[in-house]
Amino acid sequence: MLHWFPTPYPDELLYSVLARYHVWSGNISPKMTIEELFGKRTVRSVWDLPANINILLNQMGSYCDADQLIFNHTMYPYYAAFLLPNQSKQVKKSMLESKGSTIHTRIGIAASKVKLKTNLWVCSDCIKEDMGSYGETYWRRVLQAPGIFVCPKHEIVLEETNASVKSQNQHEFIVATPDVERQRVNLNELNTEEFHLLIKISKATESVLNNTLLQSMDNTIRLKYMELLKQKGYATVNGMVKRDKLYQSFGARFSDKTLELLQSPVIFEESDWLTKIFQKHRKSFHPIRHLLVMIFLDIDIDHLFDNKEYIPFGEGPWLCLNVACSNYKKTVVTDLNITICYNTRKPVGTFRCDCGFVFSRRGPDKNKDDKYCIGTIKDYGHVWKAKLTELVIDGNTLTEISKEMQADRSTIKKYAAELQLKVPWTLPKSKNKNINQSLGENEIQLTERKNKWIKLQENYPEKSKTELRKLVPDVYAFLYRNAPDWLNEFSPLKKKIQTPNQRVDWEQRDKELLKKVKQLIRTWDRDCEKPTRITVTSIGKKLKKLAMIENYAVKLPTTMDYIIKNTEDTVAYQKRRVEFIIQKLSYTGEPISEWKIHRLAGLKQSVSDDVKRFVTLKVNEYNLIKVK
């Protein structure tokens, strides 16, 4: 058991705590420290999601508990907040036990297109504060998360150190020092709005790291996203996402430059992450992409996990808006049916009161006055009609009745005729007919048209329902309004159209795509201001075939073989940048030196020795040719 252990600082990585233990314990060998902490020498140093925590706690005694270490001093809450419940439980279990090899694969980090930072990052102002408060500094969790370029506290650009997250000695914990070698990240190309977005990302990441909220059931987050999309008009009431509008607004909110920086570019395709994140979650999405969606929808992590439903007309009961009812403008309506407007795709609410009054309006309600609005009155109901009868019997004029019942004169006349009231004003002629007589006439007309429809099918047995409809549109319209069920039953059955099975010739498609890829690579970066790296993704994007290459790679063997042979790793890309800069400088006649090549080619101080030797070789070659 350990007799001493450093007190973790706020937001300090467990990795950093163990690094300070190594320094203050006076151990010379990292393996000695590993053995003291975990009781064995085979445990590796992992900065973000370490395992063997139960063993460490047993060594520490009752110093702190597992949840305190995992939630406050590892990256677990950053990922777990967006994982399915079973995933987050399994990851936590692996961290407690000795199953660290499965953690990154289970979360989806290994396969994610959002890559982790290769080195540890710091904030210069945080270091100054640490030295003043604690006399030492430490590695902060929030600064190591992907997409974090700005300190959430001081809002200044971060600095990348030369301390690799994957040390050459896999058992070593690298301690943070105030004089650690570091380089400020270059964000000069970003405008003010883009920089402020990075600040929002940093603060949102910090909020996620400081929370203990997890999904209680599968797709809790997706369902919340869907409710918010409905509220903001990016989805219908039935949950159909309006992708055109969504992508247009998302692109207006976030620039391409920012999305590239955050490793989350969007393409209007079915396979794109912005489309799939709103579908049923069958795989993990990187937290940075969830944070972008949250910022787009103007919510924070607490709002994401609340249980509020999308209610376009507010919570019931709702107001009765029947002026003749004793409950006028009182919340007594409990029957609400929500449908979708055919033209606008917005929600339409139909309210039914016990007084018989039925009305509807298009939503959603945006302010407190909207609840008093009536779009269409579908039925005035028995209470309203009884009040109309009473006013007529009392001898009120048409104008007085219209004013009190809040209905126009023609509506009052219509219902007075329907109720067969004796009134001093002229009623509509069409409404003065005897109701029984009208019903009888309607039955006769219905029978006549049914016979015509049956006779028409006997004369044209080969014609479809649509073709028959064109021959007698008036008959069809009458039957459709008055006997739709009969019309469906006594109409020709819909013919099934046999569509040919058009199979894709993948061999031919492979050949065609290979030609395009070869042509693209031959002309790669031609007439470009700066070179771009040749990768599977960049080739797919330039050809606008990324989805095909990603989803059907197995069916494109020759194309994929050629692409893999011609893609560049980091070193090859850096060397090509060096050649590009030398060629550009030689063309302008500028003097060439190694430091200038490093700066213009964007090479960091931590660049590999292979690239450094290549720069020296190319500069020497150039200078020799120039002397000759």
Secondary structure as the mmCIF struct_conf table of DSSP 4:
data_model
#
loop_
_struct_conf.conf_type_id
_struct_conf.id
_struct_conf.beg_label_comp_id
_struct_conf.beg_label_asym_id
_struct_conf.beg_label_seq_id
_struct_conf.end_label_comp_id
_struct_conf.end_label_asym_id
_struct_conf.end_label_seq_id
BEND BEND1 HIS A 3 HIS A 3
HELX_LH_PP_P HELX_LH_PP_P1 PRO A 6 TYR A 9
TURN_TY1_P TURN_TY1_P1 PRO A 10 ASP A 11
STRN STRN1 GLU A 12 GLU A 12
HELX_RH_AL_P HELX_RH_AL_P1 LEU A 14 SER A 25
TURN_TY1_P TURN_TY1_P2 GLY A 26 GLY A 26
BEND BEND2 ILE A 28 SER A 29
HELX_RH_AL_P HELX_RH_AL_P2 PRO A 30 PHE A 38
BEND BEND3 GLY A 39 ARG A 41
HELX_LH_PP_P HELX_LH_PP_P2 VAL A 43 SER A 45
BEND BEND4 TRP A 47 LEU A 49
HELX_RH_AL_P HELX_RH_AL_P3 ILE A 53 MET A 60
BEND BEND5 SER A 62 TYR A 63
HELX_RH_AL_P HELX_RH_AL_P4 ALA A 66 HIS A 73
BEND BEND6 THR A 74 MET A 75
HELX_RH_AL_P HELX_RH_AL_P5 TYR A 76 ALA A 80
TURN_TY1_P TURN_TY1_P3 ALA A 81 PHE A 82
BEND BEND7 LEU A 83 LEU A 83
HELX_RH_AL_P HELX_RH_AL_P6 PRO A 85 LEU A 96
TURN_TY1_P TURN_TY1_P4 GLU A 97 SER A 98
HELX_RH_3T_P HELX_RH_3T_P1 GLY A 100 THR A 102
HELX_RH_AL_P HELX_RH_AL_P7 ILE A 103 ILE A 107
TURN_TY1_P TURN_TY1_P5 GLY A 108 ALA A 111
BEND BEND8 LYS A 113 VAL A 114
HELX_LH_PP_P HELX_LH_PP_P3 LYS A 115 LYS A 117
BEND BEND9 THR A 118 THR A 118
STRN STRN2 ASN A 119 VAL A 122
HELX_RH_AL_P HELX_RH_AL_P8 SER A 124 SER A 133
TURN_TY1_P TURN_TY1_P6 TYR A 134 TYR A 134
BEND BEND10 GLY A 135 GLU A 136
STRN STRN3 ARG A 140 ARG A 140
BEND BEND11 ARG A 141 ARG A 141
HELX_RH_3T_P HELX_RH_3T_P2 VAL A 142 GLN A 144
BEND BEND12 ALA A 145 ALA A 145
TURN_TY1_P TURN_TY1_P7 PRO A 146 GLY A 147
STRN STRN4 VAL A 150 VAL A 150
TURN_TY1_P TURN_TY1_P8 PRO A 152 HIS A 154
STRN STRN5 VAL A 157 VAL A 157
STRN STRN6 GLU A 159 SER A 164
BEND BEND13 VAL A 165 LYS A 166
BEND BEND14 GLN A 168 ASN A 169
TURN_TY1_P TURN_TY1_P9 GLN A 170 HIS A 171
HELX_LH_PP_P HELX_LH_PP_P4 ILE A 174 ALA A 176
TURN_TY1_P TURN_TY1_P10 PRO A 178 ASP A 179
STRN STRN7 ARG A 182 ARG A 184
TURN_TY1_P TURN_TY1_P11 ASN A 188 GLU A 189
HELX_RH_AL_P HELX_RH_AL_P9 THR A 192 LEU A 209
TURN_TY1_P TURN_TY1_P12 ASN A 210 ASN A 210
BEND BEND15 SER A 216 MET A 217
TURN_TY1_P TURN_TY1_P13 ASP A 218 ASN A 219
HELX_RH_AL_P HELX_RH_AL_P10 THR A 220 GLN A 231
TURN_TY1_P TURN_TY1_P14 LYS A 232 GLY A 233
BEND BEND16 TYR A 234 TYR A 234
STRN STRN8 ALA A 235 ALA A 235
TURN_TY1_P TURN_TY1_P15 VAL A 237 ASN A 238
STRN STRN9 VAL A 241 VAL A 241
HELX_RH_AL_P HELX_RH_AL_P11 ARG A 243 ARG A 253
BEND BEND17 PHE A 254 PHE A 254
HELX_RH_AL_P HELX_RH_AL_P12 ASP A 256 LEU A 261
TURN_TY1_P TURN_TY1_P16 LEU A 262 GLN A 263
BEND BEND18 PHE A 268 GLU A 269
TURN_TY1_P TURN_TY1_P17 GLU A 270 SER A 271
BEND BEND19 ASP A 272 ASP A 272
HELX_RH_AL_P HELX_RH_AL_P13 TRP A 273 LYS A 276
TURN_TY1_P TURN_TY1_P18 ILE A 277 PHE A 278
BEND BEND20 GLN A 279 GLN A 279
BEND BEND21 ARG A 282 LYS A 283
HELX_RH_AL_P HELX_RH_AL_P14 PRO A 287 PHE A 296
TURN_TY1_P TURN_TY1_P19 LEU A 297 ASP A 298
HELX_RH_AL_P HELX_RH_AL_P15 ILE A 301 LEU A 304
TURN_TY1_P TURN_TY1_P20 PHE A 305 PHE A 305
TURN_TY1_P TURN_TY1_P21 PRO A 312 PHE A 313
BEND BEND22 GLU A 315 PRO A 317
STRN STRN10 TRP A 318 LEU A 319
STRN STRN11 CYS A 320 CYS A 320
TURN_TY1_P TURN_TY1_P22 VAL A 323 ALA A 324
BEND BEND23 CYS A 325 CYS A 325
TURN_TY1_P TURN_TY1_P23 SER A 326 ASN A 327
STRN STRN12 TYR A 328 TYR A 328
TURN_TY1_P TURN_TY1_P24 LYS A 329 LYS A 329
BEND BEND24 LYS A 330 LYS A 330
STRN STRN13 THR A 331 VAL A 333
STRN STRN14 ASP A 335 ILE A 340
TURN_TY1_P TURN_TY1_P25 TYR A 342 THR A 344
STRN STRN15 PRO A 347 ARG A 352
TURN_TY1_P TURN_TY1_P26 ASP A 354 CYS A 355
BEND BEND25 GLY A 356 GLY A 356
STRN STRN16 VAL A 358 ARG A 362
BEND BEND26 GLY A 363 GLY A 363
BEND BEND27 ASN A 367 ASN A 367
HELX_RH_3T_P HELX_RH_3T_P3 LYS A 368 TYR A 372
BEND BEND28 GLY A 375 GLY A 375
STRN STRN17 THR A 376 ASP A 379
HELX_RH_AL_P HELX_RH_AL_P16 GLY A 381 ILE A 393
TURN_TY1_P TURN_TY1_P27 ASP A 394 GLY A 395
HELX_RH_AL_P HELX_RH_AL_P17 LEU A 398 MET A 405
TURN_TY1_P TURN_TY1_P28 GLN A 406 GLN A 406
HELX_RH_AL_P HELX_RH_AL_P18 ARG A 409 GLU A 418
TURN_TY1_P TURN_TY1_P29 LEU A 419 GLN A 420
BEND BEND29 PRO A 424 TRP A 425
HELX_LH_PP_P HELX_LH_PP_P5 THR A 426 PRO A 428
HELX_RH_3T_P HELX_RH_3T_P4 LYS A 429 LYS A 431
BEND BEND30 ASN A 432 LYS A 433
HELX_RH_AL_P HELX_RH_AL_P19 ILE A 435 ASN A 459
TURN_TY1_P TURN_TY1_P30 PRO A 461 GLU A 462
HELX_RH_AL_P HELX_RH_AL_P20 LYS A 465 LEU A 471
HELX_RH_AL_P HELX_RH_AL_P21 PRO A 473 ASN A 482
HELX_RH_AL_P HELX_RH_AL_P22 PRO A 484 GLU A 489
TURN_TY1_P TURN_TY1_P31 PHE A 490 PHE A 490
BEND BEND31 SER A 491 SER A 491
HELX_LH_PP_P HELX_LH_PP_P6 PRO A 492 ILE A 497
HELX_RH_AL_P HELX_RH_AL_P23 TRP A 506 ARG A 522
TURN_TY1_P TURN_TY1_P32 THR A 523 ASP A 527
BEND BEND32 GLU A 529 LYS A 530
HELX_RH_AL_P HELX_RH_AL_P24 VAL A 536 LEU A 543
TURN_TY1_P TURN_TY1_P33 LYS A 544 LYS A 544
HELX_RH_AL_P HELX_RH_AL_P25 LEU A 546 ASN A 551
BEND BEND33 TYR A 552 TYR A 552
HELX_RH_3T_P HELX_RH_3T_P5 ALA A 553 LYS A 555
HELX_RH_AL_P HELX_RH_AL_P26 PRO A 557 ASN A 566
HELX_RH_AL_P HELX_RH_AL_P27 THR A 570 THR A 588
TURN_TY1_P TURN_TY1_P34 GLY A 589 GLY A 589
HELX_RH_AL_P HELX_RH_AL_P28 GLU A 594 LEU A 600
TURN_TY1_P TURN_TY1_P35 ALA A 601 GLY A 602
TURN_TY1_P TURN_TY1_P36 GLN A 605 SER A 606
HELX_RH_AL_P HELX_RH_AL_P29 ASP A 609 VAL A 627
#
